[in-house]
Amino acid sequence: MNSKTSNLARGNQVPNKINQNKKMTSPYTEDWINIKGIKDGVIFLPNREMVTGVKIYPKNIFILDPLQQESVLNAMRNFYNLMNFEFWMISADRPVDISVYQSQLQLMLQNATNPAQIKIIAQDIEKANMFINNQVVDTEYYILFKENNTDEMNRKIRLIINGLASSGLNSSQTSNDDLRMILDNFLNGGIKTEFGTVVMK
């Protein structure tokens, strides 16, 4: 197990026999590692600590003029200086799901009558298949931290979201799906498994 995941998921309580039996049969990630569960965008650890954070929506500053780039970098520097607590910066790859888009393209192709439209739609379907065959992924960015006080946890989340907003970056609190995807990345090298000990809900 990756050391980051070990630190993230470490707890102090020894699972009882019921929990051990559950882990032997459960298909869910959080039942196989030392956490109590994932709820409301928070990982709950056996020692009553909580792990949560924010998901950052990336922004390409290199398309901005130099003065704007410098402004963003200065704002980010000020933001990081406000974070006087331990946190993890994590990047994780999430597979791109374009199955709905592919279905829409197939319907459009069936209904198209103009040869030019048929050619364009067919090219889009070919590109979509290339994405699937090459396992194209989106890279997502997170700031996570550990806390045992709910009020303090919420204060830190607001601090991070407001600090990122002052730098021109959008963000939101992690969702249950985000946290499970991060765990899956650490435990399975970014591959979503459907067997054995680590399977996502």
JOLIN-V274591 format. One record per pair of residues at least 24 apart in sequence whose C-alpha atoms are under 10 Angstrom apart, sorted by sequence separation. I is the first residue (numbers start at 1). J is the second residue. D is the distance in Angstrom with one decimal. If there is no record, write none. Layout:
# JOLIN-V274591
i=[I/I]
j=[J/J]
d=[D/D]
This chain:
# JOLIN-V274591
i=[9/10/11/101/102/177/9/10/11/176/8/9/102/6/8/9/101/102/5/6/143/99/142/144/98/99/141/142/143/144/15/98/142/143/1/13/14/142/11/12/13/98/99/9/11/12/13/53/97/98/8/9/10/11/12/13/52/53/54/55/56/96/97/144/9/10/11/12/51/53/55/96/142/8/9/10/11/95/142/11/97/140/10/96/97/9/95/96/97/142/9/94/95/96/97/8/9/94/95/96/140/8/93/94/95/96/93/94/95/92/93/94/92/93/94/92/93/91/92/93/91/92/90/91/92/90/91/89/90/91/89/90/137/88/89/90/88/89/87/88/89/87/88/86/87/88/86/87/85/86/85/86/85/85/83/83/82/83/82/8/79/80/83/58/79/82/57/58/57/58/79/80/4/56/57/79/80/94/55/56/57/78/79/4/55/56/79/92/54/55/56/76/79/94/54/55/75/76/78/79/93/94/53/54/55/75/76/78/92/93/52/53/54/75/76/77/92/94/52/53/54/75/76/91/92/94/52/53/72/75/76/90/92/93/51/52/53/74/75/76/92/51/52/72/73/91/92/50/51/52/72/95/50/51/71/72/93/94/95/49/50/51/71/72/92/93/94/95/49/50/92/93/94/48/49/50/48/49/50/53/45/47/48/49/52/53/44/51/52/54/43/44/45/50/53/54/42/44/52/53/54/56/52/53/56/54/55/53/54/57/61/53/56/59/54/58/59/42/58/59/57/58/56/57/58/56/57/55/56/57/54/55/56/54/55/56/53/54/55/56/53/54/55/53/54/55/52/53/54/52/53/52/55/52/54/55/53/52/51/42/41/42/40/41/42/43/40/41/42/40/41/8/39/40/41/42/43/8/38/39/41/42/43/8/38/39/41/37/38/41/39/38/38/30/33/29/28/29/30/29/30/33/29/29/33/32/33/28/31/32/27/31/32/27/28/29/30/31/27/28/29/30/26/27/28/29/30/25/26/27/28/29/30/25/26/27/28/29/24/26/27/28/9/23/27/8/5/5/5/6/5/6/4/5/3/2/1/2/1/2/1/2]
j=[33/34/35/125/126/201/34/35/36/201/34/35/128/33/35/36/128/129/33/34/171/128/171/173/128/129/171/172/173/174/46/129/173/174/33/45/46/174/44/45/46/131/132/43/45/46/47/87/131/132/43/44/45/46/47/48/87/88/89/90/91/131/132/179/45/46/47/48/87/89/91/132/178/45/46/47/48/132/179/49/135/178/49/135/136/49/135/136/137/182/50/135/136/137/138/50/51/136/137/138/182/51/136/137/138/139/137/138/139/137/138/139/138/139/140/139/140/139/140/141/140/141/140/141/142/141/142/141/142/143/142/143/190/142/143/144/143/144/143/144/145/144/145/144/145/146/145/146/145/146/146/147/147/156/156/159/159/160/160/88/159/160/163/139/160/163/139/140/140/141/162/163/88/140/141/163/164/178/140/141/142/163/164/90/141/142/165/178/141/142/143/163/166/181/142/143/163/164/166/167/181/182/142/143/144/164/165/167/181/182/142/143/144/165/166/167/182/184/143/144/145/166/167/182/183/185/144/145/164/167/168/182/184/185/144/145/146/167/168/169/185/145/146/166/167/185/186/145/146/147/167/190/146/147/167/168/189/190/191/146/147/148/168/169/189/190/191/192/147/148/190/191/192/147/148/149/148/149/150/153/146/148/149/150/153/154/146/153/154/156/146/147/148/153/156/157/146/148/156/157/158/160/157/158/161/160/161/160/161/164/168/161/164/168/164/168/169/153/169/170/169/170/169/170/171/170/171/170/171/172/170/171/172/171/172/173/171/172/173/174/172/173/174/173/174/175/173/174/175/174/175/175/178/176/178/179/179/179/179/173/173/174/173/174/175/176/174/175/176/175/176/144/175/176/177/178/179/145/175/176/178/179/180/146/176/177/179/176/177/180/179/179/180/180/183/180/180/181/183/183/184/187/184/187/197/197/198/194/197/198/194/198/199/195/196/197/198/199/196/197/198/199/196/197/198/199/200/196/197/198/199/200/201/197/198/199/200/201/197/199/200/201/183/197/201/183/182/183/185/186/186/187/186/187/186/186/186/187/187/188/188/189]
d=[6.9/6.0/7.0/9.2/9.8/8.5/5.7/7.4/9.2/9.9/9.4/5.9/6.8/8.9/9.2/9.5/8.4/8.4/9.4/8.8/10.0/8.9/9.0/9.7/7.4/9.8/9.6/9.7/9.6/8.7/8.9/9.4/9.4/9.2/9.9/9.3/8.7/8.1/9.7/8.8/6.0/8.7/9.1/8.5/5.9/6.6/6.5/8.8/9.6/8.1/9.1/8.9/7.3/5.2/5.5/9.9/10.0/9.1/10.0/9.5/9.8/8.3/8.4/9.7/6.7/8.2/5.2/9.4/9.9/9.8/9.8/8.1/9.2/8.8/9.0/8.5/8.4/9.1/9.7/8.4/9.9/9.4/9.8/7.8/9.2/9.8/6.9/6.1/8.8/9.1/9.7/10.0/6.3/5.1/9.7/9.5/8.7/8.8/4.3/6.1/9.6/7.4/9.3/5.4/6.3/9.7/5.8/5.3/8.8/9.5/5.6/6.3/8.3/4.5/7.1/5.6/6.2/6.5/5.3/8.9/5.5/6.5/8.3/4.5/8.1/5.8/6.3/7.4/5.1/9.0/5.8/6.3/9.7/8.0/4.7/7.6/5.6/6.6/6.6/5.1/9.1/5.6/6.2/8.9/4.5/9.2/6.5/7.4/8.2/7.8/9.3/9.7/9.8/9.0/8.5/8.1/8.4/7.9/9.1/9.5/8.9/9.0/9.3/9.1/8.0/8.4/9.9/7.8/7.4/7.4/9.0/8.2/8.9/7.3/7.2/5.2/9.4/9.4/7.5/5.3/8.9/8.4/7.1/9.9/6.0/5.7/9.7/9.6/8.6/4.6/7.7/7.7/8.1/7.3/5.7/6.7/8.2/7.2/9.6/7.9/8.6/8.8/7.1/5.5/8.7/8.4/9.7/9.1/8.0/8.5/9.7/5.5/6.6/9.5/8.2/9.2/6.3/9.9/8.4/4.1/9.2/6.7/5.7/8.6/9.5/8.4/5.4/5.9/9.8/5.0/9.2/8.4/9.5/7.3/6.8/5.8/8.5/8.2/8.6/9.5/6.5/5.7/6.7/8.6/7.7/9.5/8.6/8.3/4.5/8.2/5.3/8.5/5.5/6.4/8.0/7.0/9.3/7.3/8.6/6.6/5.2/8.7/9.7/9.1/9.6/6.3/8.9/8.9/5.6/5.7/7.5/9.2/9.4/8.9/4.4/8.2/6.3/7.9/8.4/8.6/9.7/8.9/9.1/9.6/8.0/9.4/9.8/8.9/9.6/9.8/9.2/9.9/9.6/8.3/8.3/6.9/9.8/9.5/9.8/6.2/9.4/9.9/8.3/9.8/8.7/7.4/9.1/8.3/7.2/9.8/9.8/9.4/8.2/8.3/10.0/10.0/6.7/10.0/7.0/8.6/6.7/7.8/7.2/5.5/8.8/6.3/5.7/8.7/4.4/8.4/10.0/5.4/6.9/6.3/5.4/8.9/10.0/5.3/6.1/9.3/8.5/4.2/5.5/5.8/5.0/8.5/7.7/5.8/8.7/6.6/9.3/8.9/8.0/9.7/9.5/9.8/9.4/8.1/9.2/9.2/6.9/7.5/9.5/5.1/7.7/8.3/8.6/4.2/7.0/6.8/4.6/9.5/8.5/6.4/8.0/10.0/7.5/8.9/9.3/6.2/7.9/7.7/9.1/8.0/6.2/9.8/7.1/9.9/9.2/9.7/9.7/7.8/8.0/8.0/9.7/7.4/9.5/9.8/8.6/7.7/9.9/9.9/7.5/9.0/9.7/6.7/9.1/10.0/9.2/6.9/8.4/8.8/9.3/7.7/9.9/7.5/8.5/9.7/7.5/7.9/4.9/9.1/9.5/6.7/6.3/5.4/8.6/9.6/8.0/6.6/5.1/5.7/9.2/8.8/9.0/5.4/5.5/7.5/8.3/8.9/7.5/5.8/9.4/8.6/7.9/9.4/9.4/7.3/9.8/9.7/6.4/10.0/8.0/7.7/9.2/6.3/7.7/7.0/6.3/9.8/9.2/9.7]
